[in-house]
Amino acid sequence: MFRHFFLTTLIFLLSATALIFTILGLDPLGPDPWMALSVFSVSLFLTVSSFGTFLFFFGAEVFSPSFFHQFPEKTQFGIALRRGMLLAVFLLLVAGLQMIRLFGILEGILLLVFFVVVELIFLSSQVQKRV
């Protein structure tokens, strides 16, 4: 567990530092705006996915240990990593839709329902493998 903690914390600190340098150092209206946008997107994805992994892995230990302890520790971290990555993709899609002015409440709700259904599909396959 401590290995997962240190690895996730290290990746989060590195990606958050890259995100801060990207926000402060790159000009999105400069000569190459696509470069600034792509670097920002990658660093935002890494930051949100590592923070989401940290949050889901250790939050599940605190709030729902009965469900979470039915899987081995490697699978627990895999579930938390998948949820963190889904959260990062969701936030990047919301940011992208907002950037091109296509985001609304209905689109946000539909995206959220889509990612919840994807997570439920992944969890149902995990349960079927155990039975």
C-alpha positions as CSV (number, residue, x, y, z in Angstrom):
1,M,0.0,0.0,0.0
2,F,2.8,2.4,0.8
3,R,4.4,1.7,-2.6
4,H,1.1,2.8,-4.3
5,F,1.0,5.9,-2.0
6,F,4.5,7.0,-2.8
7,L,4.2,6.3,-6.5
8,T,0.9,8.1,-6.9
9,T,2.1,11.0,-4.8
10,L,5.3,11.3,-6.9
11,I,3.4,11.2,-10.2
12,F,0.9,13.8,-8.9
13,L,3.7,16.2,-7.7
14,L,5.6,15.9,-11.0
15,S,2.5,16.4,-13.1
16,A,1.2,19.2,-11.0
17,T,4.6,20.9,-11.3
18,A,4.4,20.4,-15.1
19,L,0.8,21.8,-15.1
20,I,1.9,24.9,-13.2
21,F,4.9,25.5,-15.5
22,T,2.6,25.1,-18.5
23,I,0.0,27.5,-17.2
24,L,2.6,30.1,-16.2
25,G,5.1,29.6,-19.0
26,L,3.3,28.9,-22.3
27,D,1.4,31.6,-24.1
28,P,-1.8,30.1,-25.7
29,L,-2.0,33.1,-28.0
30,G,1.6,32.9,-29.0
31,P,3.1,31.6,-32.3
32,D,2.1,28.0,-31.7
33,P,-1.2,27.7,-29.8
34,W,-1.7,24.0,-30.5
35,M,1.5,23.2,-28.8
36,A,0.5,25.0,-25.7
37,L,-3.0,23.4,-25.8
38,S,-1.6,19.9,-26.2
39,V,1.0,20.3,-23.4
40,F,-1.7,21.7,-21.2
41,S,-4.1,18.8,-22.0
42,V,-1.5,16.2,-21.3
43,S,-0.3,17.7,-18.0
44,L,-3.9,18.3,-16.9
45,F,-4.7,14.6,-17.8
46,L,-1.8,13.3,-15.7
47,T,-2.5,15.6,-12.8
48,V,-6.2,14.8,-12.6
49,S,-5.7,11.0,-13.2
50,S,-3.0,10.7,-10.5
51,F,-5.1,12.8,-8.0
52,G,-8.2,10.8,-8.9
53,T,-6.3,7.6,-8.4
54,F,-5.0,8.8,-5.1
55,L,-8.5,9.9,-4.1
56,F,-10.3,6.8,-5.2
57,F,-7.7,4.3,-3.8
58,F,-7.4,5.8,-0.3
59,G,-11.0,7.1,-0.2
60,A,-12.3,3.6,-0.8
61,E,-10.1,2.4,2.0
62,V,-11.9,4.8,4.4
63,F,-15.5,5.0,3.1
64,S,-16.2,1.5,1.7
65,P,-13.7,-1.1,3.0
66,S,-16.1,-4.0,2.8
67,F,-16.6,-3.6,-1.0
68,F,-13.0,-2.7,-1.7
69,H,-11.3,-5.6,0.3
70,Q,-13.0,-8.3,-1.7
71,F,-10.4,-7.7,-4.4
72,P,-6.6,-8.2,-4.1
73,E,-4.5,-5.1,-3.6
74,K,-3.3,-5.1,-7.2
75,T,-6.9,-5.1,-8.5
76,Q,-7.8,-2.4,-6.0
77,F,-5.2,-0.1,-7.4
78,G,-6.2,-1.0,-11.0
79,I,-9.8,-0.1,-10.2
80,A,-8.7,3.2,-8.6
81,L,-6.4,4.0,-11.6
82,R,-9.2,3.3,-14.0
83,R,-11.6,5.6,-12.1
84,G,-8.9,8.3,-12.0
85,M,-8.4,8.0,-15.7
86,L,-12.1,8.1,-16.4
87,L,-12.4,11.2,-14.3
88,A,-9.5,12.9,-16.2
89,V,-11.1,12.0,-19.6
90,F,-14.4,13.4,-18.4
91,L,-12.9,16.6,-17.2
92,L,-10.9,17.0,-20.4
93,L,-14.0,16.4,-22.5
94,V,-15.9,19.0,-20.5
95,A,-13.1,21.5,-20.9
96,G,-12.9,20.8,-24.6
97,L,-16.6,21.2,-25.1
98,Q,-16.5,24.4,-23.0
99,M,-13.7,25.7,-25.0
100,I,-15.6,25.4,-28.3
101,R,-18.8,26.6,-26.6
102,L,-20.8,23.4,-27.0
103,F,-21.0,22.5,-23.3
104,G,-24.3,22.7,-21.5
105,I,-26.0,21.1,-18.5
106,L,-27.6,18.4,-20.6
107,E,-24.3,17.5,-22.3
108,G,-22.6,17.3,-18.9
109,I,-25.2,15.1,-17.4
110,L,-25.1,12.8,-20.5
111,L,-21.3,12.6,-20.3
112,L,-21.5,11.8,-16.6
113,V,-24.1,9.1,-17.1
114,F,-21.9,7.6,-19.9
115,F,-18.8,7.4,-17.7
116,V,-20.8,5.9,-14.8
117,V,-22.2,3.2,-17.1
118,V,-18.7,2.5,-18.4
119,E,-17.5,2.0,-14.8
120,L,-20.4,-0.2,-14.0
121,I,-19.7,-2.4,-17.0
122,F,-16.1,-2.7,-15.9
123,L,-17.1,-3.6,-12.4
124,S,-19.7,-6.2,-13.6
125,S,-16.9,-8.0,-15.5
126,Q,-14.7,-7.9,-12.3
127,V,-17.5,-9.6,-10.3
128,Q,-18.2,-12.2,-12.9
129,K,-14.5,-13.2,-12.9
130,R,-14.6,-13.8,-9.2
131,V,-17.7,-16.0,-9.3
